[in-house]
Amino acid sequence: MHCVEPLCVIQSTYAQSKPLHMSNLHYSKAPIIEAVIDIQIAPQSEAPLARLKELADTLKDRFPSQNKLNSVRMQVEHNAEDAAKNKSTTTLDEMGIRLVDEPNTRILQLKKTGLTYSHLPPYSDWASYSREAKEYWELFVKYCEPKVATRTAVRYINRIDIPLATVAIEDYLSLYPQIPDGISQDVQGMHLQLQMPQTDIASMAVINEAVVEPATLKGFSVIVDIDVFNSSTTALPDIWNLLEQLRNRKNKIFESIISNKTRELIR
C-alpha cells in the first residue's frame, strides 16, 4: 500500500499479522508526543473543588500556570407545537484545575472525577514519569480522600516521521488497511481504529492510526495512538501495579506494530 499527499480519508479495521518483534531498548529518539496516566474515581466520592484548589496552591512552584477546568452542559427544551419556542440553556461547571509547568513538558489535571498527568516531549522514561505521577496521586489521595478508582489508563500518542514523501506503509508498520487487488493501491490518507479486549488482564486496548500533515515537505507522518485501560473498580493500593501492567501491554502492542525500519528511525 502506497500513500501520497496525506489526507485522512480511509477508514478500516483490518490488521495485517506479522511476527512479533519485542525489544527492551530505550529509544533515544522516542516518537512520543504525549504520554498520559489517568486515574478516575467513583462519582459518589467526587473530590471537593475547595480541596483541589488547596492542593494546586501547594504546587505553584512546580506548576506556575494554573487555570480552571470547565465542562459545558447544554439542554434543549422542545416545544411540540411551535419549534420557534424551543429553549436552550447552557451551564458551565467548574470541574477542576489544569496545571502546567514552566518548560511546558508536564500537565497535571486535578479534577473532581480524578487525576490526569501528561508528559510532553522530550520524553524521559517510564520510571521517572510514573514516579512523578505517583507523587501527585498520593497528594490527591491525601487532600481528597477517594475510596477506589473506577478507571485506570495508560495512553501513549506517537508520531512517526518518515523522511520520504511516498512510502510503502507496510515497510514501517505491521498494522494497516489492506487494499484489495484489482483497484489502485495509491491512497491519499488513512484512519484506522481497533478496539481490542485484553481479556487476560481484564482491560481494553484502543489503537488509532492516522496519516497526518508531514513534518517536512519530503516527509510522511503517521500517528500511532495506544490507549490501554481498565474500567474495573480498583483498590487504591493496587493502582500502581495495575498501571505497570497496562504500560507493559502498551509496550507489547507498540512493538508488535512497528517494523525494524521504524526502529532504525527512533533508535
ZITAGI-V771512 format. One record per residue. RES is the residue in three letters. PHI is phi as a letter, one per 20 degrees, with the letter a starting at -180 (none if undefined). Layout:
# ZITAGI-V771512
res | phi
RES | PHI
RES | PHI
This chain:
# ZITAGI-V771512
res | phi
MET | none
HIS | d
CYS | c
VAL | c
GLU | l
PRO | g
LEU | a
CYS | f
VAL | c
ILE | d
GLN | c
SER | b
THR | c
TYR | e
ALA | d
GLN | e
SER | e
LYS | c
PRO | g
LEU | f
HIS | d
MET | e
SER | b
ASN | d
LEU | f
HIS | e
TYR | f
SER | f
LYS | d
ALA | g
PRO | e
ILE | f
ILE | e
GLU | a
ALA | d
VAL | c
ILE | d
ASP | c
ILE | c
GLN | d
ILE | d
ALA | f
PRO | g
GLN | f
SER | c
GLU | g
ALA | f
PRO | f
LEU | g
ALA | f
ARG | f
LEU | f
LYS | f
GLU | f
LEU | f
ALA | g
ASP | f
THR | f
LEU | d
LYS | f
ASP | f
ARG | e
PHE | c
PRO | f
SER | e
GLN | c
ASN | c
LYS | f
LEU | d
ASN | d
SER | d
VAL | d
ARG | d
MET | d
GLN | c
VAL | d
GLU | d
HIS | e
ASN | d
ALA | f
GLU | e
ASP | b
ALA | f
ALA | f
LYS | e
ASN | g
LYS | d
SER | c
THR | c
THR | d
THR | d
LEU | d
ASP | d
GLU | e
MET | d
GLY | r
ILE | c
ARG | d
LEU | d
VAL | c
ASP | f
GLU | f
PRO | f
ASN | l
THR | d
ARG | c
ILE | c
LEU | d
GLN | d
LEU | d
LYS | c
LYS | f
THR | e
GLY | q
LEU | c
THR | c
TYR | c
SER | d
HIS | d
LEU | e
PRO | f
PRO | f
TYR | f
SER | e
ASP | a
TRP | f
ALA | g
SER | f
TYR | f
SER | f
ARG | f
GLU | f
ALA | f
LYS | f
GLU | f
TYR | f
TRP | f
GLU | f
LEU | f
PHE | g
VAL | f
LYS | f
TYR | e
CYS | d
GLU | l
PRO | f
LYS | e
VAL | b
ALA | e
THR | d
ARG | b
THR | c
ALA | b
VAL | c
ARG | c
TYR | c
ILE | d
ASN | d
ARG | d
ILE | e
ASP | d
ILE | d
PRO | f
LEU | c
ALA | f
THR | c
VAL | c
ALA | e
ILE | f
GLU | f
ASP | f
TYR | d
LEU | c
SER | e
LEU | d
TYR | a
PRO | f
GLN | e
ILE | e
PRO | f
ASP | f
GLY | n
ILE | c
SER | g
GLN | e
ASP | e
VAL | c
GLN | e
GLY | r
MET | b
HIS | b
LEU | c
GLN | c
LEU | c
GLN | d
MET | c
PRO | g
GLN | d
THR | f
ASP | f
ILE | c
ALA | l
SER | c
MET | c
ALA | d
VAL | d
ILE | d
ASN | c
GLU | c
ALA | b
VAL | f
VAL | c
GLU | g
PRO | f
ALA | f
THR | c
LEU | f
LYS | d
GLY | c
PHE | b
SER | c
VAL | c
ILE | e
VAL | c
ASP | d
ILE | d
ASP | d
VAL | d
PHE | b
ASN | c
SER | d
SER | e
THR | f
THR | c
ALA | f
LEU | g
PRO | f
ASP | e
ILE | f
TRP | f
ASN | f
LEU | f
LEU | f
GLU | f
GLN | f
LEU | f
ARG | f
ASN | f
ARG | f
LYS | g
ASN | f
LYS | f
ILE | f
PHE | f
GLU | f
SER | f
ILE | e
ILE | e
SER | d
ASN | f
LYS | f
THR | f
ARG | g
GLU | f
LEU | f
ILE | d
ARG | f
